[in-house]
Amino acid sequence: MTDLTHDVITLTGARENNLKDVTLRIPKGRLTVFTGVSGSGKSSVVFDTIAVESQRQLNETFPWFVRNRLPKYERPHVDGLEDLSPAIVVDQRPVGGHSRSTVGTMTDVYSVIRVLFSRHGTPSAGPATAYSFNDPSGMCPECDGLGRTVRPDWDRILDPDRSLAGGAVRFPPFAAGTWQGQTYTNSDDLDPDKPVERFTTAEREFLMRGRPGSTVTVKGSGGTWTTEYEGLADRFERLYLKRDLSAMSQKTRDLVREFLVDDVCPACRGARLNAAALATRIGGRNIADCARMQVTDLIAVLREIDDPVAGPVAGAAVAALERIEAIGLGYLSLDRETATLSGGEGQRLKTVRHLGSSLSGMTYIFDEPSVGLHPRDVGRLGDLLLRLRDKGNTVLVVEHDPDVIALADHVVDMGPGAGAEGGRVVFEGTPGELAASGTLTGRCLRRRTAVKEDVRQATGELWVKGADRHNLRDVTVRFPAGVLTAVTGVAGSGKTTLAGEFTAAHPDAVVVDQSSIGISGRSTPATYLGVMDTVRKIFARETGTGAGFFSFNSSGACGTCEGRGLIYTDLAFMDPVTTTCHDCEGRRFKEEVLRMTVRGASIADVLQMTAEQALGFFDDPGVRRRLRALRDVGLTYLTLGQPLSTLSGGERQRIKLATRLHRTGAVYVLDEPTTGLHMADVAGLVALLDRLVDAGNTVVVVEHNLDVVARADWVIDLGPDGGRDGGQVVFEGTPAQLLEAEGSFTGEHLRRARCQAGAPAETGVPV
């Protein structure tokens, strides 16, 4: 009799990225965790192969008209994939979002609240859209639903003590002498030598807004011409307020922001809504009042509604809010902008959206869901994963955290190394069997956290005084100079805010945050590190040609693939196909460029070198310094020409760190640098941080990883909890002192990690 259970996902001959003919049988209806060092091939199996093929085949079930509007996925390099189920991917990308995206809109809870106010509020402003700050019928007309207004800072732009000819306009693009500045100094209606403070009301109005039909003559490099007069305020608003600043150069954005004032909207006072929407109330509260409340408080308010019509709507909102509370985010409010969420908060909110679904038989795929989570919060995340599994779903997780690995029904360990040294399955089995295995992951799981006892002594003091932004409660705290300081605390306790206040107080600090690096098929480690320009000049000098000849983005690019090395063929309604360019054979350059060599190597040969090989090839001090930075962060296996789009999250985080290294006497602020790192890679990162401090730098890390906290010289722990229950310093001292601290969740989990069974620690406080 034929077996119809189909209880495994069968993967045969996977060759995506660095995978080497991987064959796997993954149990369905179970929680399977994929482990391995960063770059070992975990994401290539789970995301680039299983997830892509599942989504690609699901899209094939739709009509051509619909498919043409869906994302297109290229068939992964795999011999076979059997018994797939529809995949839902929860990736590692930050939630981000623009200023109109809030916790309420992201989770769809605010939509339910809008329906509640339209049905039950008095006086009603109309349908649900009348309570939306993203709809013209509900948004505040003054700020267009943003809750804040950005206006020119005229006290900064105009110096009233000066004349127009004498530099009254201090905004450089409009200053006297520029062609735009001539609009004001050459106008017959304004005295260019008269101080602006002595202008009449009419003259001031004309300066700012002009008058229909007024003209002015200006001179430029192309000659003299007469143009329509445009008021100073009108011109500034047209060029810089009514356009997307993000489309301008970074230099222009930075300049304009110096002359802007960003403040709470005076009309809606930050509520984002118009007067009619704000006039509607339920129990004395308007919808903005509800959005400002913590989730835990809002649940209690909504439970009081027992109206036969509004009750079911309020009940639906309560059910959604209780799911948010259950994952430890009850301190958030619905009006919190998603761009301000920490990585851990964003990860959990993306997960909670799926808990209300009654679908089963799905495959949920998570990319390092523990990123940004305190050890206490990791337990709540584990509960979420198990709940999804117990509803009859298959859960696949790429993860490094030992607590998440311990929850797995099945573990697949990839390796043994990274890049070309990875791409193989080195272990399959249970978490217990993995911990007893000889793999790198197994050895790390057996290792106990060693707490640093011999700490460095501070060489000075750096202070943050009276910090009260967000939930910080008038925090004054000392950061010792010349040591490694870890800022810890549960999600929402105020760590990132405190780090931001520290950076504001010490603006010369080198900041490495969680923002993603710019990635494309044309960006490579060589271009990102700034090595490529020097390499091109070396080749130009040695061969007697132009530097642009050795750029695959310029005149040296292969004409067939335009320097991509690949040819992407869009087959309209069918799946796209990517093939290696047959002319340059994937090397990106013209044949005449490839014939030119330096010490026997062409420019393409150089781009195929690993960072370690390139260190032996180049003697230029600048190139070697940048390549050593790659070695310091453990990325010597990367080739100089590998597209950044193919790097894992941990590799991208470390290559960003590499660009900020090797300053002496600097202050470094790192926001969760262990993101995406395997336990073995964390040890390398701690060694790097130690080298930075030993070189005379001060290093501050916002971190949850207990191995980093245990090896710090000083710990600042915030809490005791998140939201309004956080924002206080609950501990300051050494890691050894943290072991004895009461009322600190970090101390509690550090004690637990130190006492876990396994091989005895070689260094640190003896057990």
N, C-alpha and C positions, 0 to 999 in steps of 0.2 A: 504494500500500500504506500502511495506517495506521501512524503512528509509535507504537510501544509502549514507547519508552524512558522516557518521563516523567522526563526528566533535570533538570527544574527545578520549583521551587515557584513557582507563579504567584499573585501577590497583586494584586488589582484593586480600586481605589477604596476604600482604607482611610481611615476618618475617626475612628478612636478617639482620644480626648483632643484633642491639637492637630494631628493629621495632616490634611493637606489633599488628599484624594483621591489617596493615594499608590498608585502601581502599580509593581510590581517583579517581576523574574524572578530567583530565587535559585538558583544551581546546586546540585544535589544531589550528595552524595558529595564535597563540598569544604568547606574551612574558610572561612567568610565572616565578616568582622569588620564590625560596625556602629560608626561613629564619629560625632562631632559634639559640640557643647558640651552641658553639662548642661541638660536641659529641651528639647532639640531634637527629640525624638520617637523616639529609638532604642528605648527600652523599650516605647513604644507599638506599634511595628512588631513587635518580636520577641516580647515577653511578652504584651502585652494583646491582640494580634491572632493571631499565628501559634501561640504556645504555647497560648493559651486555646482557640482553635478546634480544634487537634489533640486536646487533652485532652477537650474537649466531645464531639467526634465519636467518640473512642475509648470514652468512657463509654456512648455510645448502643449499642454492640455488646453490652452486658451486659443480662441480664434486668432487668425493672422492680424486682424485689425487691432486687437488688444495687445498681442505680442509685440507689435511694432512700437508700442508705447511703454513697454516694460524694459528694465535693464537687460542688456544682452550679456550672456556668459559664454566664454569660449570653452569648448569641451576640454577637460583636463587631460593631462598625459597619464593615462591609466588603461590597463588592458581590460579591466572589468570591474563593475560595481553592481552588486546584486542586493535586492531587498532593502532598498532605500525607502525612507519615509519622508514626508515633507519636513523641511528644516526651517527652524526659526533661529536666526543668528543674533546673539547679543554680544557685540564686539567691544573692543577696549577703547575705541575712540571716545574722547571727552564729549560730554553732552553738548557743551558750548551753547550755540543758539544765539540769536540776536536779542535786542532789548525787548522785543515783544514776546519772547518765549519765557514762560514762568513754570514753576512746579505745577500750578493748577492746569495750565494748558497742555503741558507735556503728559500729565497723567489722565487728562480728560475730565478730572474732577470739577474743574471750573465750569465746564459745559453743563454739568448736572446742576451746579449751584445757580447758573444763569436761568435754567428752566424752572428751578424752584422759585426764584424771585419773580419770574414772569407770571407764574401761576398763583403764587401765594402772597407776594409782596403788595403793600399798599402805600401810596397810590401806584398802580402799575404804570411803568414807562412803555409797555408794549411787549412784543415777542422777545424771545431769548436773545436775539441779536442786539436788542436795545441795551443789553448789559455787557456787551463785548467791547473791550477797548481796542479790538482789532477790526471793528466794523464802524463805518462812518455814522451809523445811527446811534452808536453808544459811546464812541470815543470823545474825549475832551477836545473841543475845537482849538484850544490854545496850544496844546502840546501834541495833538494828533494821537493821543492814547499812549504816549510814552511815559507820562508822569513827571518828566523833567523837560526843561527847556534849555536849549543852547543858544546863547546870544553873544554878540560881540561885546568885548570888554572895552567900552569907549574911553574909560579912564586910562587905559593902557595904550589904546590906539592913538588917541589925540592928546597932545600936550597943550593945554589952553594958554600957557604962558608964552608960547612961541607963535611965530607967524607961519603961514604956509610955506613961504620961501625959506624960513629959518628952521624947518624941521618939525613943524607941529604934528604932521602925520608920521607916526613912529612905526607903522606897519611897513616893512621893507619894500614889498612889491608896489606900494602906493606912495612911497616917499618922494620928496622933492628931488628932481633930476631924472627919475624914471619916466618912461613915456606915459604910464598911467598917472603918475604924480603931476605931470604937466596939465592934466585935466583941471586941476584945482589952482595951480600957480598961474596958468595962462588965461583963466576965465576973466572976461571983462566985468562980470558981476561980483567978483571978489577981489579985495585988496590983498595981494600976496605978502605985503610987508606989515600988515596989521595983526597984532596978537589975536588969536582965536577967541579968547575970553572977552574981547571988546566987540565981537561981532554982534549985530542986532539980531533980534529973533528971526527976521526975514532972511538975513544973510546966513545964519546958522541952518535954517531950514533948507535954503538953496544948496549949501555945502553938502548936506546929508542926503537930500532927496531930489535936488534939481528942479527944473521947470520945463514943461512940454515946449518943444521948439527951440530950446537953448542949445547953442553950439559952441565949440572951442577948437582952436588950432593948436596942433601938437607937432613936434618934430621927431623924426626917427631916422634910422640908418637908410631907409628908402626914400627919404625926402620929407616934405611938409604936407600935411593934409588937415582938412576940417572935418570934425566928427561931432556927433550928438553928445552933449554933456550928460554924464551919468553921475548921480550923487554918490558920495563916499559910502553911505550906508547901503544904497541900492546895489552898488558894485560888489561890496564885500559879501552881501547876502547872496547875490547871484552866483558868484564864483566859488564861494566856500561854504555856505549854509544850505543851499538848494541843490548841491551836488553831493555825490557819494565820495566822502573823503578817502575811503579805502581804495578808490581807483587812482588816487594821486600818489606821487612818490613819497617815501618815508620822510624825506627832508621837508617836503611841503606840508605833510600832515603834522610833523612836529612843530613847524613854524606857526601854522594856523592855530594849533591848540594853545599856544602861548597867549593868544589874543582872544580867547573865548572864555565865557563863564558858563559852567554847567551847574544848574541849580534846580531845586524842586519847582514844579510848575505852580505859579501863584494862583491859577484859576481852580485847579482840582486838588491842589496840595498833595500831589503825588498819587492820587487815587486813580488816575488815568481816564476816568469816566466823566460824562457830561452831567449837568445839573439834574436832569430828569432821572437818570439812572441812580444817582446818589440820593435822590429824594425818596426812593422806594425803600421801605423798611419791613423787616420781619423781627418782631420782638424788640423793637427799638434800635436794631442794627441795620445798616445798609450793606450792600454786597461788598464794598471795599473794606468795611469793618471785619466781615467774615474772612476775607482773603488775607487780612493782616494777622489773624489769630493763628497761634500754633495749632497744628493738626489735632493734638490731644484735646485742646480747649474747644475747637470747632466741633469735634465729635459730640461732646457733652451738650453743646448748644443745639445741634441738629436733632439729637435724640428727644428733645423736648417737644418737637413738632409732631402733633398727633392728628392733624387735619386729614379727613378721609381722602382728599385729592392730593394734598402736598405730602402726606406721610410717606407714600411709596417712593416719591422722588427723593425725599430726605433720607429714607432708608438706603437707597442706592448710593447716595453720597457717603453715608456713614460706612457702608460696606467697603467702599474704595479707600476711604480714609483709614479704616482699621487695618487694611493691608499695609498701608504706609507705616502706621504705628508699629505693626508687628515686626517690621524689619529694622526697627530702631531709628526711624526718621520722624518720630512724632513731634520733634522740636521744630521742624520746618513749617513755613507758612506757604499758602498757595500763591502769594504774590512775590515770592522769592524768585529772582531771575535765574534761569538755568545756567547762565554764564558764570554765576558766582558759586556754583556748587563745587565741592571738592570731587576728586576722582571717585572716591568711595561712595559718596552720596549719589553721584550720577549713575554708577554701576547698579546700585540697588534699586533706584527708581526705574531704570530700564527693565530690570528683572520683575519688579512688582506688577508691571502692566500685564504680564502673562498669567499671574496667579488667579485672576478672576475668570480665566477662560475655562470652559468645560470640555475643550478638545482633548482627546487622548490619542495615543498612537503617533504622536509627533516626535521629531528629533529636535531637542533644544541644544544649541551649541554656544558655549560661553568661552570668551577669550580672557583668561586671567581675571575672573570676577572679584578676586580678593584685592585687586589693586586699590590702594588708598584706604584700606580697612585696618582699623586697630584690631589686635587679636581678639578683643571682646566681641567686636562686630563680625568677625569671621564666623563665629558660631551661629549668628543669626543668618548669615549668608548660606551656611551649610544647611540650615533648616529649610530655606527656600528651595535649594537644589533637590533635597530629599522629597519635599512636597510635590515638586514637578514630576519626579520619578514615580512616586507612589500613585499619581493620577494616571499611570499607564503610559508614560512617555519614556523615550530614550534620552539620556542627558550626557552629552560629551563636553568635557571641560579641559581646556589647556590651562595648566596651573603649576605653580611652584610652592605654594604654601603647604607646609606639612599637615596642618589641621584639615585642609580640604582634601588632600591626598588620603588621609586616614578615613574619610567618609566613603571612599570609592568602593564599589563592588568589584571593579576590575581596573587595573592600571597598565598602561602601555608606556614604557620608558624608551625614549629615542636617544640616539647618540651614535657612537660613544662621545664624539666631540661636536664641534660646530662647523658650519660651512661644508667644505669638501670632506671634512673628517666626520661628518654626521650623516643623517639620512637613512639610518638603519634602525630596526627594532632590536633593542638590546635586552629587553625584559618584557614579559607579559605575566600577569598573575594578580594576587591580592596585595593590599598594602603591607600586610605583615611579611609576605614573601619578598616584596621589594626591599623592605628594611633589612632583611637578612641576606640580600643578594650582594654581589661584589661590584655592582654598577656604581658609578659616581653618585647617582641619586640615592642609592641604598646606603652608601657610606656616609653621605651627608645627613640622612635621616637618623642614623645611629649616633651622630655627634651631639653632645650636650652643649648648651649655650654657656660659654665661659665669660664670667663677669670680670671686667678690668678692675684691678686693684691699685696698680702703680700708675696713677694718673699724672698728666702734665700739670705744671703750675702756671697760672695765668701770668701774662706779661703786661696786662693792663685791663681796662674795663670799658665796655661799650654798653650804653644804656638806652632803654626805651622807657619813657616817662609819661604817665597819665594817659595811656592808650585806651580809648573808649569807642573805637570804631566797631561796627557790627555788635557782637555780643561781648566784647571785651569790657571788663568792669574796672575802669580806671587803673589799668595794669602798669605798674612800674617794676621793671625787672632788669637785672644785670646780666650781660653776656660777657663772660671772661674772654679776653683777647689772647691769641696765641695758642688756643686749644681747640679741640673738636667738641662742639656742643650739639646735643640732640634735643629738638623740640618735639615733644610727644603729647599724646592725649587722644581720646576717642574722637570719632568723626563728629564734626560740629562744635568741638570744644574751643576753637579759636586759634589753632596752630598756624594756619596759613595767614590769617589776619595779623597775628603777632609778627610773623616773618615779614609781611608787607610793611608793618609799622617800623620794624627794624631797618628794612631797606630804605624807607623814607627818611629815617633819622641818619642813615649812613649811605648817601646816594652813590658813593664811589664803589659800593659792593658789586662783585661779579655775581649775577643772578642766573641760575640754571633752573628754569621752572618746568611745568608739565606741558607747556605748549608744544604742539607737534612741529617737526621740522618740515620745511617745504620739500615735497617729494614729487618727482615726475620721472618719466622714462629717460630724461636727459640729464638729471642731476645724479651725481656720483660722489663717492667719498673724496675723490680728487678735487671736484669742483666745490663741494661743501666745505672742505678744509682750506680752500684757497691755494691748493698746490698746483692746480692745472695751469694757471697763468705763468708761473715760473717754469714749469715743464715745457710749455710751448715756447717760451723765450729761449730756453736752453737748446731746443731743437732748431729754432730759427737761427740762433747764433752759430751753431755747429754746421748747419747746412746752407747758410747764406740765403735763406728765403724769409718770407713774412711769417709772423707768429700766427696770423689767422689761418695759414695753410694747415696748421696742426690742431685745428678745432673742428670737431664734428658738428658744431653749430654754425660754422662759417664756411669759408671758401674751400676747406679741405674735405668737406663732407661728401660721402658717396652720393652721386646724383640720383641713383635709383631709390634708395631708402631714405634719402635726405638726412643721413647721419644717425639714423635710429638703429641700424643693424638688423632690424626686423621690418617686415612688410605686413601691415594690418589690412586685411581685406574685409570690408563690410558687405555682407551678402544680403542686404535688405532685411527680409523677414526671417532669414535663416541665421544660424549661429555664426558669429564672426570667426575668421581664421587668421592666425598669425604664423608667418613662415620666416625662416632666416633668409636674408637678402642673398640672392644667387650671385650678384656681382661682387660685393665685398665680403661675402661669406660671414656676415655678422660682425665684421671688424670696423664698420662705420665710415671708413675713410676711402678716398679715391686711390686707385692703384699707384699713381705717381707719388702720392704721399707715403704710401706703405713702403716704397722703394728707398726712401730716405731714412737713414739710421744714425743713431748715436751709440757708439761702442757696440755695434752689431745689433741693436734693438730698434725696431720701428716704434712710432708713437702708439700703435695698437698693441705691440708687445708690452710696452710699459703699462698700459691700462689693464692688461691681463695679469700683471704682477700682483702678488699679495703685498700688503704693507711691509711684511718682513723681508720679502725679496727686494722691494723697492729701496729699503734702507741700505741694503748692500750695493745697490746700483748707483744711487745718487750721492754726490759729495757736497751739494749745495746746502749751506747751513740752515736756510729757511725751510727748505723741503724736508730735511732730516728732522728738524724740530717738530714740524707738524706730524710727520710719520711716527715719531716717538710718542706723540700724544695718543695716537691710535694704539700703539703697543701698551701704553700705560693703562688704557681702559680695556685691554684684552681683546682687541679687534684686529690683531695682526693677520688673521686668516682672510680678511676681506680683500678683494681685488680692488685696485684703484678705479676701475671702470664699471664696477657693479652698480646697476641702477638702485637708487635709494628706495624705490618703490618695492623692491624685493626683500628689504631688510625686515627683521622681526621688530616688535615693539621695544624689546630690550636692547637690540643693536642700535636702533635709532636714538634711544635715550643716551646710550654711551657715546655715540659719535657726536651728539650735541655737546656732551660734557667735554669731549676731547678738544673742541674749539675754544674752550674757556680756560684751559690749563696753563701752567708754567708762568704764572706771575708770582713775583716775590713781594711779601709784605702786603698782600691783598686780603680783602675780606670776601669769602665765598659764602653764598646762600644757596643751598640746593634743596629743591622741593621734591621729596620722595625719590631720590636717585636710584633706589633699588627696584623701581617699577620695571617689570618684565625680566628680572634677573633670577636665574637659578641660584640655589643655595651656595653652590661652589663659586658662582660669579660674584655673589655678595661678599665672600671672603676676599676676593680680588679688589672689589670696590673699597672695602674697609682699609686694605693695605694702601690703596691709592690716596684715600683721605688722610691716612697717617703720614704719607710722604708729603702731601700738601702742607700739613701742619708743621712737620719737621723742617720744611723749607722756609718757615717764618710767616706762614699765613694763618689767618683765623678762619675756621670753617664752621658754619652753622647748617645743620641738616634738619628739615622737617621730615620725620620718619616714624614708621610703625614697626619696621623690621627689628625684632628683638636682638638679633646678632649685631646690628649697628648700634642700637641703644646700649647694649652691654659693653661695647668696645669704645664708647665715647668717654671723654674726660669729665663732661658736665652734662647734666640732664635738667631740662626745664619741662615739667609736666603740667599740662593744662587740663581743666575740668571743673568740677568732678564729672560732669556729663556733657551733653551737647545742648546747643541752643541757649535758651535763657538759663538753663541749669549749668552752663559752662562759663567760659570767659574769665576764669580765675586761675592763678598759679597755685597748684596744690602741692607742688614739690620742686625744690631746687637743691641740687647736690650731685654727688658722684653716683655712678651705677651701683656701687656696693652699698651706699646709703639708701638708694631706692629700694633695695631688697627688703629693707626694714620699714619702709614708709607705709603708713596706714591711710586708707581713703584714696589710694591711687590704683586705678585699674591697670595701669602700666606696670606698677610694682608687683601687683598680684600675678600677672601673667609672666613677668620676668622670673618670679620665684618658681612658677610652675615649669617654665622652660628649662631652668637650671636644674631642676630635680627630675626631669624626664629620664626614663631608663635608656641606657645606651652606653657607648664607650665613654670612659672618663675623660673630662676635659684636660687638655695638655697644658693650658695656660689659664690664668685668672684665679678667681677665688676657689680654693679647694673644696670639694664636696665632703 
